[in-house]
Each structure stands twice: as structure tokens, then as C-alpha cells.
Amino acid sequence: MKYCKEITNRIKNKSLLERIKTPEEAAMLFEDGMVIGASGFTPTGYPKVVPVAVAERVKNGEKMKFYLQTGASIGSEFDELWSKNQMLYMRLPYQTNSTLRKAINSNETDYTDMHLSHTPRMIKTGVLPQPDIAILEVVAITEEGYLVPPAAIGNAATFAECAKQIILEVNVAASELLTGMADIYIMDSPPHSKPIMITHPSDRIGSTVIKCDLNKISAIVISDKRDSTRALKKADVVSEQISAHIVDFLKNEVKACRMPENLNPLQSGVGSVANAVFEGLGKSDFKGMTCYTEVVQDAMLDLIRMGKIDIVSATSISPSPEAYIAFEKDIEFFRDKIILRPQEISNNPEVARRLGLIAINTALEFDIYGNVNSTHVRGSRMMNGIGGSGDFARNAALTIFACPSAAKEGTVSAVVPMVSHVDHTEHDVMVVVTEYGLADLRGLAPRKRAELIIEKCVHPDFKDYLRNYYNEACEKTGGHTPHILEKALVSPVSSV
């Protein structure tokens, strides 16, 4: 069979051309109950045509449910479509889709919320089931049969190693200029793990391709679907104020000689607040900065263009749609400034500790003693998941959690007496910040933490409530960390 030049240029190993199938043919490899591993991290670099074809089988009356493993959140072709058609009996380790979230919270789909650095190791060692099928999006296949990954790595290398069979989606809409941006390093399993020899975010220690057993490749499907990256909300007054507090704090850290003038390497969560923090850094005098993080967003790309950030190490490039188009036009410029790694390396606690990261992540709420809830609304309903924040929070040199001081249009305080769900204990949280101020909790006893957080971070509408709660707890209960348990989980609500 003859193939067009575009396809033969992408699939350089000619023996694999005979394995090209339609999405519908590849979908016939799926059976009820299978464990599926899908590449991608955020809505970047994930398979887009095979999951739709599998869903069509279910729409046409077949009964199939799957256990889906990914790197993190991926596109609607999986989480939205498969949830809508009740095709997921298990999902891990992270998601952001509203339809899937409803299925999780109604107990239709089991969900394991995990530290992202833990997932690949648990799959490799068999603690978690290894995939029956790995679906991996690739930019190209080399003459040796190696896989050139797209703009996200996630757990693709782990799935390629551990899956019983592999389906490749060769995405001709993804730029071949991404070739060479990856740094794929595969860790040995304990007790034979070796040190990860990264001492600077720019260090390359692996290969630019993912190696896999060609005998595992059951199907190759051609795709031309673009990533469905998410738009970011423009920075509002609240996020700009949070950013300003963080930037001022970092300036003072430099003045106090606790950090170099170009700062320690930066890690940032995803979302509008995180993006606003980097916009603030772009307006500051900081330059020569580096990042060792998970995801590259709009402002990070802008700071590279401005010459303020020299190098970014991540596992995914996931800016807004407009910024992604601009990135593709400038890939040659970014080639030696962005390194994409498997998430077991990008999120590795060993590297985070060695590099002395500044970890900046967002919270849903935090309490007066510095415990942080990143995942659950009112303690019971899952929002998205812990993601990589825990990987970095415990191991960074400086851990910062930020959130607006109030939620629900200002009617509910995001600073509470006791968080309704604990993702990051007070032992891992060094700094908390809202639009009203920043509290440096390092070295403070619990009561001093509470007094500082109430003074610096709480919305004015809720200060009296939290002061009264804390004072009453000190008088009636006392102790090292005073609480009135029957009142502790009552969130402050504004009467305005």
C-alpha cells in the first residue's frame, strides 16, 4: 500500500507502515475491563481519535468500562466522552473535567487522587495494574522505531515500558520541530535506583526519544487533531495583588541573602493565579531565572522571550490556545530553552530538594495554623486532585500556597479555623498568601502562626469571626494548637 509523503516522513521505520489502521480498526483491540494508559499531561500530547472510536462502540450498544491511567488531566476525548458514556470504572491520578468530576462525586467512577511522582513507580513495580493497552500520541517514529513525543511527556515512557500492547497516534498536526526537546530518562526500580544527576534545570541526562519494543505495537493511527489547551482568565485585581505580595517577599529574601539575585529555580502550579505570579515576575527586576516545574504556561513563555527566564524544565507545554500557536511559530527559538521530561523526573522529590526550589501552588482553603486543602470542597466533594503540589511542597526550599481570601463571590472565607480536608500539613507549608497579605510561617509555633495569618491574610469581613474563634479556643481548650472541635469545621460565612 502506498502512503503520502507526509506519513512516510513521520514514520521512518518502514516495517511499521503495515501496522497503520483506521481509528475504528484500532478501537476493536479494546475489551471490557481493560486497563488503559494514555499519554499526555494537561490537554497536551494526548490521543484524540482512538478514544472517540472506542466511545462509538459503546454508543452503538456494546458494554465496556475501563480503568484509565494518565499523566494528569487530558482532553475531553477521554475524560468528557468516556464519562458521559459511563465507560470509566476507575481513573487516576488527576483530572479537571466537570463531567468526570460529577461521576466521581456520585460514586459512579472510582478515583484515586495521587502524588504525580508516585504513579509511574507504582505502575512499574506492579502496585498499580500495568496497562493492557497504552495509547500514545507521537510526533514521529524514527528509523529505529523510537517514539518522538509531542509537547507533553507525562507517563508516556512508563506506559511504553509496561503495557502489554501499544497503539500509536501519529499526529501530523503537531510540529516535527518538537523533535529534540524531550529528555527521557528511565529510573531503575528500588532498591537499585541510582541518583538522578540533575544539578541545574538545564541538565540533560537522557534520550530525546522514547524507546519501546516494536513487537508491542499493535496499531498505528494517523491523527490531525490539535491539542485542546485551555484559555486562561486574564489576571484580575485579586491575582495581581497576590502576585505583588509574592514578588515583594522574594525581593526581601534576596536582600536577606537567603537567595541569589536570580532566585532559586521556580516551580509553579497551573491556572490563572499561577500565571499572574509569573506576570508579576516579568514586571520585576528579576532576570536570569530558571524553572523546574510541571507545566509551561503563557507568562512563562513570555518571560523566556523577554530574556528574564533562561531555561525551563517541565513535563508539558500547555499555554492558552493563542499562546500555543505563537509558541509553535517560535519553536526554533525555544528549542534550547525548554526541556521536557517524564513526570517521574519533573516531579521527583530528590531533584526538588537538591535544586532548592521555590514552589508556588494554589489552595482551595487554608486554616489559621497553615494546613492546606487543595482538593475537596466542604471536605467531601473532589474538585481536581492534588496533582504535583505535594511532590514539591514537602521538598522545596521555599513552599508558598496562594488563594483568594474568599470564595462564592466573597460570601465564604477561604481562611478557616480548620480545613475540611488536609492535603498539605502545617509542617510542609512555609508561606500563605491572599490578596490582603502574606504570612511567613517559617519557624513559628502554632499560636504565632494563627495570629499572623489572621492579621495578614484574612478578608476584613471574616477577621472578627476568626479572632473570636481563636481567642475562645485559647481560653476554653488551650494546648499547643487550640481548637474547639465542635466549631472548628464551620466555615466563616459573611452576613453581607
Secondary structure by P-SEA (a helix, b strand, c coil): ccccaaaaaaccccccccccccaaaaaaccccbbbbbbbbcccccccccaaaaaaaaaaabbbbbbbcccccccccccaaaaaaaccccccccccccaaaaaaaaaccbbbbbccccaaaaaaaacccccccbbbbbbccccccccccccccccaaaaaaacccbbbbbbcccccccccccbbbbbbbccccccccccccccccccccccccccccccbbbbbccccbbbbbccccaaaaaaaaaaaaaaaaaaaaccccccccbbbbbccaaaaaaaaaaaaccccbbbbbcccccaaaaaaaaaccccccccccccccaaaaaaaaaacccccccbbbbcccccccaaaaaaaccccccccccccccbbbbccccccccccccccccccccccccbbbbbbccccccccccccccccccccccccccccccccccccccccccaaaaaaaaaacccccccaaaaaaaaaaaaaccccccccccccccccccccc
